[in-house]
Amino acid sequence: MSPGADVVDAAVVVAWGRGGVRALAAARESLDRVNVFPVADADTGTNMYLTLVDAVRALPGGDAAGAAEAGAAGGAGDLLVRLARGALVGARGNSGVILSEYLRGIALALAEHRTVTGAALAAGLERAARTARGAVARPAPGTILTAADAAARAAATASEGPGASSPAVVAAAARDAARAAALRSTGELDVLARAQVLDAGALGLVLVLGALVAALDARVAGNDPSAAASAPGSAPGAPDDAAPAGAGVSEVLGMMAGMVPVPGSPGDAGAGPRSRHEGGEFEVMYVVDVPVGGAEHPAGVAVGDPAEPLRAELARIGDSVVVVGGPGDDGSGLWQAHVHTDDPMAAVAVGRATLATLRSARDGHEVRVPSTAGADVALRQVRVRHLPGPHEPGHAPDAPAAGAHDARTGASAVADTPGVVAVTTAPALVADLARAGAVVLLREAPGSLDLTALHRVAVDARASHVALLPGADLREDDVDSLRATLRDDGVETLEVLPAVTDLHVAVALAAAQLVEPGGAQRLEAARSALDAARWARLDTAGVPAPALAQRLTDLLGPIRVLLGALVTVLADDDVPGAALDALAAHATGDGAEVVVLRSGRDGGVVTLAVEGPEAAADDIEVTVGAEG
């Protein structure tokens, strides 16, 4: 494309994405501080930043060569589709999910365009506003959705006036309208008025649109917009010191100057996750994935769109519901779901029911699909985190972000508080692990760990030092790979603790909770508990019920339960309660304290941990069959 041409081409898309990352990186801490809606969890800026980072990483390259490659492949439309998919898979939090759907709306409107005119851009921004609003179960005024609507209306007007063919004129009108809407937000939403802040999501959208204006201005000025989009040695999607933060950042920061939210009482709106606007103790997110059909799945078998029923069912059990994504033309489909709820496993159950519907739809297609059809339809990246209340650690919108700001990555590290990631296959443990301060990754079944999902939850721990409780064996080369990629996202230290079962994970976090929260002492307590405990495992499948109680009590012998010990039992749901009662009575008779946990999954495995005086022996694992 010749210098000075006023169109959105591949190079402009690259520059827009990377400029948006730089702008959000520069403003993320300030946006986090004014974040009071839908819950005051101080992460809107961070969530939008991380979402856009993953979006830009989906592009073929952040330099002129990458833009040329994209131009040859399909131009601006092709890159917008890649950008939207990267954002969809990498979306974080309510604001990040909405941003991903906004980008998806633009991509849906402009996918076939090699270059984008002003009129086409206005149509794309209108589609973006419409799809973003449609993804939210209960839209509220004065938010990012309001700013998107205002931007779309202004873009449409600009596309019909003088300079109608100019996307630079259209983009500038959209940005200015979004900015005006953000300035009005305090008067449109009660929770913002009480805190005397502007909506953080709306301000984030102003920055994203401002980055588009800057990229187009560079094009019109005759510069290569992609040349300033990256610097040598910078990670894909990461900001760098050599490039400016982006036009409009200082203005948006000025709009927020002096705005310091004051946490209200637990009953006040905006005071935390228990506010009357948005309820729910936990944030739950997951991806519903229907890959392109292969040998077992004719690629032309279309899947339905479960977004609306998924949205409705999640709204029944929680708030702050956003479901984004959609079916593809090739039999694929990808959705991202977000909800705040008091019952995280109810939210997961809604996702599983959606999977069952999708599998049934494939199996019932007129082109008969084998009985294994739908096995590739998956619920992936199931993440759960506890939403801190106004007096809990992590809820500090009225204080500067702790720790140093990494100018290269935009990451804000919490200097003295390691982050914790817990991986489990035990649904019944999820809520307590999250309450203990971990970002929880729920795996559907044992097997190889998903390194992409691990990377994501490690970044979501929001710390430069992250401790991982993997709940399984993790290969050293996988750990090395994770460490290398996480450094690009500000995680300087990834420590993998020897927690190889669900019970290891539970014991470590239970010990950490006994220590004053917020310090490295909690991590040391977890390490000590794992080092001191002795473990035993019994697979009770096929063991006759009358013999099971004796088998379980015999299991305690080798690991020496003495006076003062703590015995923790994790049992699958098929293990009879009477046998567990007998086990607890036996251990209590030896002077131990006993805690019995259910895994929340089908099966007959029982895992024991003994902590305390002289709990000394090698870990043991016993598998007992029907004849055993």
Number of C-alpha atoms within 10 A of each C-alpha: 15 10 13 15 14 24 22 28 27 31 30 27 28 34 30 27 27 32 35 34 33 33 28 32 30 23 22 28 24 26 27 24 27 29 27 28 28 25 28 29 24 27 28 31 27 27 25 32 32 28 26 33 29 25 28 31 21 21 25 18 20 26 22 20 14 17 27 18 16 24 20 12 14 17 24 28 27 22 28 29 24 22 27 28 24 23 30 30 23 26 33 28 25 27 27 26 31 32 32 29 30 30 29 30 26 25 26 18 21 23 21 16 18 20 20 24 20 25 19 22 27 29 19 26 29 24 23 28 27 18 22 26 22 19 22 23 18 13 17 16 14 23 27 29 28 22 31 29 23 23 30 29 18 23 30 23 16 24 24 14 11 10 13 18 20 23 27 26 21 30 28 22 25 30 28 19 22 31 26 17 27 31 19 17 26 21 17 18 17 16 24 24 14 18 21 18 26 28 31 30 29 26 30 30 27 30 28 28 26 28 29 29 27 23 32 32 20 22 26 19 14 14 16 22 28 28 18 20 29 24 17 8 7 16 18 20 30 27 29 23 12 13 15 15 21 24 19 19 24 14 12 21 16 11 16 20 11 10 16 18 22 19 22 16 14 16 12 15 26 30 27 32 30 21 22 16 19 22 21 23 23 22 26 26 29 24 24 26 22 23 18 19 19 10 6 15 21 16 15 14 21 19 22 16 17 20 23 15 13 21 22 14 18 27 20 12 19 24 23 24 29 30 30 27 27 20 18 17 13 15 20 20 22 21 21 26 28 29 29 32 27 21 17 26 19 15 26 22 13 18 25 15 12 20 21 15 16 23 20 14 16 24 19 12 12 8 12 14 16 11 9 11 18 23 11 16 21 20 20 19 23 20 26 28 27 25 25 22 22 22 14 11 12 14 20 22 24 15 11 12 18 14 15 12 17 16 16 18 23 26 26 23 23 19 14 15 21 24 26 26 26 29 27 28 20 23 17 18 22 28 20 15 25 24 19 20 24 25 26 30 27 23 21 16 11 10 9 10 18 12 14 12 18 21 17 20 26 28 22 22 23 23 26 27 23 25 21 23 27 23 24 20 13 16 11 10 9 13 14 12 13 18 17 15 13 21 16 18 26 22 26 16 16 23 15 15 19 19 25 16 19 21 25 28 26 25 20 27 28 18 19 24 16 12 16 10 16 16 14 17 16 22 25 15 19 26 18 14 21 22 14 15 25 24 25 20 21 19 19 25 16 13 17 13 13 10 10 21 20 14 16 22 17 12 20 19 10 16 22 19 27 20 16 15 22 22 23 22 22 24 29 21 18 16 20 14 12 13 19 21 12 16 24 22 16 20 20 19 13 15 15 21 20 18 13 15 19 17 24 18 16 12 15 17 19 23 22 25 24 28 26 19 14 17 20 17 14 12 14 14 13 13 11 14 12 9 7 9
